[in-house]
């Protein structure tokens, strides 16, 4: 499989590799220079405390409903 680097320095990872490794938009990848090339690895868990607990809280209602209960209803858009 091949890809090329864009004028902005961006690289497109082929879909077969993205699917196999579960790479999605926002997935962190690490680059390591090795003899003869570069090794790209899928990033391990998040480092920020919020990222580590994101999605872990079991909710019985949508977040917007909970926020409305805490702050009061949001203004309606016209």
N, C-alpha and C positions, 0 to 999 in steps of 0.2 A: 504494500500500500504506500502511496505517496501523497504528499501535500506540499504546498509552497507557502512561503511567508509573504504576507501582503506588504504594501508600501508603508503601512502603519506598524509593521512588526508583528502582526497577528498571524497565528497559525491555526488552520482548521484541522481538527482531529477527525479522521474518517469515521463515518457513522458506525461501521462494524466495531471499531475499538470503543467508541462511546457507549454503544449498547452492551458490549461484553463487560466493560468495567463499571457500568452504571454512572457514567459521567453525564452530569446535567448542567444547565446554566448555573453558574455560581460555584461549581465544584472547584475546590482548591487543588492545584497540581504543583508538584515540586520538580524542579529541574536540577540535575546533577551532572556535572561535566565528568565523563569517564574517558578512559583511553579509547581513542577512535570515534568519539561521538558524545551524545547527550542522552541521559536516561531520564525519562519523564515518569513520575509516580503519582498515583492518586493520593491526595492529601489525607492524612489521618485526622481524626476527630477535631473538633473546633477547640480553639484556645480561649476564646472569650467566654466568661461565665454564663452570659445570657444564651449564647449559642449552644452551650452544653446542656441546658435544660429546656431549650425551645421544643415545644410539642409534647412535653412530658406531663403537663397538667391535665387531668381528665376533666372535661367540661360537659355539663349537661345542657348548656345553651350556647348559642353563638357568642363570640367575643363582643360583637357590637351591642348585643342585648345587655351583657354584663356591664359594659362601659356606660351605656345609657342609664342603667340603674344606679351606678356610682356617681355620675356627673349630671344626670338629667338628660332629657332628650336633646338630640342635635337639632340645630335649626334646619328647617326644610329648604331645599333648593327650589328656586323659582323656575 
